[in-house]
């Protein structure tokens, strides 16, 4: 999941070297934190949060195979 979020985020931003993705895993929950440069925050979130919602939807679909709940936090 971490690699998926990282690939998507790096393709969206102007400075892909500043993209940092961390993953914390519990029993049934995985929390993925996405850190981007302040200037790229709008590109990752999108108008009315559409891009952020799309990222979460893709990750949720990928997580359905491993039967875990995935939370994507954009920081």
PyMOL commands that place a pseudoatom at each C-alpha (Angstrom):
pseudoatom trace, name=CA, resn=UNK, resi=1, chain=A, elem=C, hetatm=0, pos=[0.000, 0.000, 0.000]
pseudoatom trace, name=CA, resn=UNK, resi=2, chain=A, elem=C, hetatm=0, pos=[2.824, 2.357, 0.891]
pseudoatom trace, name=CA, resn=UNK, resi=3, chain=A, elem=C, hetatm=0, pos=[4.415, 2.003, -2.537]
pseudoatom trace, name=CA, resn=UNK, resi=4, chain=A, elem=C, hetatm=0, pos=[1.098, 2.610, -4.282]
pseudoatom trace, name=CA, resn=UNK, resi=5, chain=A, elem=C, hetatm=0, pos=[0.513, 5.905, -2.450]
pseudoatom trace, name=CA, resn=UNK, resi=6, chain=A, elem=C, hetatm=0, pos=[4.102, 6.953, -3.073]
pseudoatom trace, name=CA, resn=UNK, resi=7, chain=A, elem=C, hetatm=0, pos=[3.885, 6.346, -6.833]
pseudoatom trace, name=CA, resn=UNK, resi=8, chain=A, elem=C, hetatm=0, pos=[0.594, 8.216, -7.121]
pseudoatom trace, name=CA, resn=UNK, resi=9, chain=A, elem=C, hetatm=0, pos=[1.804, 11.175, -5.058]
pseudoatom trace, name=CA, resn=UNK, resi=10, chain=A, elem=C, hetatm=0, pos=[5.121, 11.492, -6.880]
pseudoatom trace, name=CA, resn=UNK, resi=11, chain=A, elem=C, hetatm=0, pos=[3.338, 11.632, -10.220]
pseudoatom trace, name=CA, resn=UNK, resi=12, chain=A, elem=C, hetatm=0, pos=[1.134, 14.505, -9.014]
pseudoatom trace, name=CA, resn=UNK, resi=13, chain=A, elem=C, hetatm=0, pos=[3.631, 16.886, -7.402]
pseudoatom trace, name=CA, resn=UNK, resi=14, chain=A, elem=C, hetatm=0, pos=[6.300, 19.243, -8.750]
pseudoatom trace, name=CA, resn=UNK, resi=15, chain=A, elem=C, hetatm=0, pos=[8.955, 18.145, -6.248]
pseudoatom trace, name=CA, resn=UNK, resi=16, chain=A, elem=C, hetatm=0, pos=[8.746, 14.343, -5.990]
pseudoatom trace, name=CA, resn=UNK, resi=17, chain=A, elem=C, hetatm=0, pos=[11.924, 14.150, -3.904]
pseudoatom trace, name=CA, resn=UNK, resi=18, chain=A, elem=C, hetatm=0, pos=[10.029, 15.718, -0.970]
pseudoatom trace, name=CA, resn=UNK, resi=19, chain=A, elem=C, hetatm=0, pos=[7.310, 13.057, -0.914]
pseudoatom trace, name=CA, resn=UNK, resi=20, chain=A, elem=C, hetatm=0, pos=[7.551, 10.881, 2.199]
pseudoatom trace, name=CA, resn=UNK, resi=21, chain=A, elem=C, hetatm=0, pos=[5.159, 8.033, 2.928]
pseudoatom trace, name=CA, resn=UNK, resi=22, chain=A, elem=C, hetatm=0, pos=[5.080, 6.228, 6.269]
pseudoatom trace, name=CA, resn=UNK, resi=23, chain=A, elem=C, hetatm=0, pos=[2.991, 3.204, 7.187]
pseudoatom trace, name=CA, resn=UNK, resi=24, chain=A, elem=C, hetatm=0, pos=[1.763, 2.155, 10.630]
pseudoatom trace, name=CA, resn=UNK, resi=25, chain=A, elem=C, hetatm=0, pos=[0.030, -1.189, 10.964]
pseudoatom trace, name=CA, resn=UNK, resi=26, chain=A, elem=C, hetatm=0, pos=[-2.234, -2.574, 13.686]
pseudoatom trace, name=CA, resn=UNK, resi=27, chain=A, elem=C, hetatm=0, pos=[-4.258, -5.796, 13.736]
pseudoatom trace, name=CA, resn=UNK, resi=28, chain=A, elem=C, hetatm=0, pos=[-6.946, -4.793, 11.234]
pseudoatom trace, name=CA, resn=UNK, resi=29, chain=A, elem=C, hetatm=0, pos=[-5.961, -1.209, 10.402]
pseudoatom trace, name=CA, resn=UNK, resi=30, chain=A, elem=C, hetatm=0, pos=[-3.183, 0.320, 8.326]
pseudoatom trace, name=CA, resn=UNK, resi=31, chain=A, elem=C, hetatm=0, pos=[-2.525, 4.063, 8.604]
pseudoatom trace, name=CA, resn=UNK, resi=32, chain=A, elem=C, hetatm=0, pos=[-0.595, 5.578, 5.698]
pseudoatom trace, name=CA, resn=UNK, resi=33, chain=A, elem=C, hetatm=0, pos=[0.744, 9.100, 6.216]
pseudoatom trace, name=CA, resn=UNK, resi=34, chain=A, elem=C, hetatm=0, pos=[1.613, 11.131, 3.142]
pseudoatom trace, name=CA, resn=UNK, resi=35, chain=A, elem=C, hetatm=0, pos=[3.943, 14.106, 3.613]
pseudoatom trace, name=CA, resn=UNK, resi=36, chain=A, elem=C, hetatm=0, pos=[4.432, 16.513, 0.690]
pseudoatom trace, name=CA, resn=UNK, resi=37, chain=A, elem=C, hetatm=0, pos=[5.943, 19.974, 0.274]
pseudoatom trace, name=CA, resn=UNK, resi=38, chain=A, elem=C, hetatm=0, pos=[3.677, 22.843, 1.284]
pseudoatom trace, name=CA, resn=UNK, resi=39, chain=A, elem=C, hetatm=0, pos=[3.611, 24.138, -2.289]
pseudoatom trace, name=CA, resn=UNK, resi=40, chain=A, elem=C, hetatm=0, pos=[2.357, 20.756, -3.549]
pseudoatom trace, name=CA, resn=UNK, resi=41, chain=A, elem=C, hetatm=0, pos=[-0.392, 20.301, -0.962]
pseudoatom trace, name=CA, resn=UNK, resi=42, chain=A, elem=C, hetatm=0, pos=[-3.088, 21.677, -3.263]
pseudoatom trace, name=CA, resn=UNK, resi=43, chain=A, elem=C, hetatm=0, pos=[-2.103, 19.313, -6.060]
pseudoatom trace, name=CA, resn=UNK, resi=44, chain=A, elem=C, hetatm=0, pos=[-2.439, 16.286, -3.809]
pseudoatom trace, name=CA, resn=UNK, resi=45, chain=A, elem=C, hetatm=0, pos=[-5.743, 17.380, -2.270]
pseudoatom trace, name=CA, resn=UNK, resi=46, chain=A, elem=C, hetatm=0, pos=[-7.343, 18.795, -5.421]
pseudoatom trace, name=CA, resn=UNK, resi=47, chain=A, elem=C, hetatm=0, pos=[-10.437, 20.927, -5.798]
pseudoatom trace, name=CA, resn=UNK, resi=48, chain=A, elem=C, hetatm=0, pos=[-12.931, 20.060, -3.074]
pseudoatom trace, name=CA, resn=UNK, resi=49, chain=A, elem=C, hetatm=0, pos=[-10.712, 17.117, -2.093]
pseudoatom trace, name=CA, resn=UNK, resi=50, chain=A, elem=C, hetatm=0, pos=[-11.392, 15.135, -5.257]
pseudoatom trace, name=CA, resn=UNK, resi=51, chain=A, elem=C, hetatm=0, pos=[-7.834, 13.913, -5.810]
pseudoatom trace, name=CA, resn=UNK, resi=52, chain=A, elem=C, hetatm=0, pos=[-7.423, 12.975, -2.142]
pseudoatom trace, name=CA, resn=UNK, resi=53, chain=A, elem=C, hetatm=0, pos=[-10.704, 11.069, -2.308]
pseudoatom trace, name=CA, resn=UNK, resi=54, chain=A, elem=C, hetatm=0, pos=[-9.560, 9.293, -5.475]
pseudoatom trace, name=CA, resn=UNK, resi=55, chain=A, elem=C, hetatm=0, pos=[-6.270, 8.276, -3.826]
pseudoatom trace, name=CA, resn=UNK, resi=56, chain=A, elem=C, hetatm=0, pos=[-8.182, 6.896, -0.847]
pseudoatom trace, name=CA, resn=UNK, resi=57, chain=A, elem=C, hetatm=0, pos=[-10.552, 4.987, -3.148]
pseudoatom trace, name=CA, resn=UNK, resi=58, chain=A, elem=C, hetatm=0, pos=[-7.699, 3.347, -5.063]
pseudoatom trace, name=CA, resn=UNK, resi=59, chain=A, elem=C, hetatm=0, pos=[-5.922, 2.365, -1.842]
pseudoatom trace, name=CA, resn=UNK, resi=60, chain=A, elem=C, hetatm=0, pos=[-9.173, 1.048, -0.358]
pseudoatom trace, name=CA, resn=UNK, resi=61, chain=A, elem=C, hetatm=0, pos=[-9.728, -1.114, -3.437]
pseudoatom trace, name=CA, resn=UNK, resi=62, chain=A, elem=C, hetatm=0, pos=[-6.200, -2.497, -3.188]
pseudoatom trace, name=CA, resn=UNK, resi=63, chain=A, elem=C, hetatm=0, pos=[-6.668, -3.151, 0.534]
pseudoatom trace, name=CA, resn=UNK, resi=64, chain=A, elem=C, hetatm=0, pos=[-9.808, -5.191, 0.004]
pseudoatom trace, name=CA, resn=UNK, resi=65, chain=A, elem=C, hetatm=0, pos=[-7.615, -8.096, -1.097]
pseudoatom trace, name=CA, resn=UNK, resi=66, chain=A, elem=C, hetatm=0, pos=[-5.805, -8.220, 2.248]
pseudoatom trace, name=CA, resn=UNK, resi=67, chain=A, elem=C, hetatm=0, pos=[-8.966, -7.666, 4.335]
pseudoatom trace, name=CA, resn=UNK, resi=68, chain=A, elem=C, hetatm=0, pos=[-7.659, -4.645, 6.239]
pseudoatom trace, name=CA, resn=UNK, resi=69, chain=A, elem=C, hetatm=0, pos=[-8.981, -1.134, 6.740]
pseudoatom trace, name=CA, resn=UNK, resi=70, chain=A, elem=C, hetatm=0, pos=[-6.654, 1.469, 5.288]
pseudoatom trace, name=CA, resn=UNK, resi=71, chain=A, elem=C, hetatm=0, pos=[-6.618, 5.128, 6.328]
pseudoatom trace, name=CA, resn=UNK, resi=72, chain=A, elem=C, hetatm=0, pos=[-4.681, 7.646, 4.207]
pseudoatom trace, name=CA, resn=UNK, resi=73, chain=A, elem=C, hetatm=0, pos=[-3.699, 10.852, 6.021]
pseudoatom trace, name=CA, resn=UNK, resi=74, chain=A, elem=C, hetatm=0, pos=[-2.292, 13.740, 4.020]
pseudoatom trace, name=CA, resn=UNK, resi=75, chain=A, elem=C, hetatm=0, pos=[-0.019, 15.777, 6.255]
for i in range(1, 75): cmd.bond("trace and resi %d" % i, "trace and resi %d" % (i + 1))
show_as sticks, trace
zoom trace
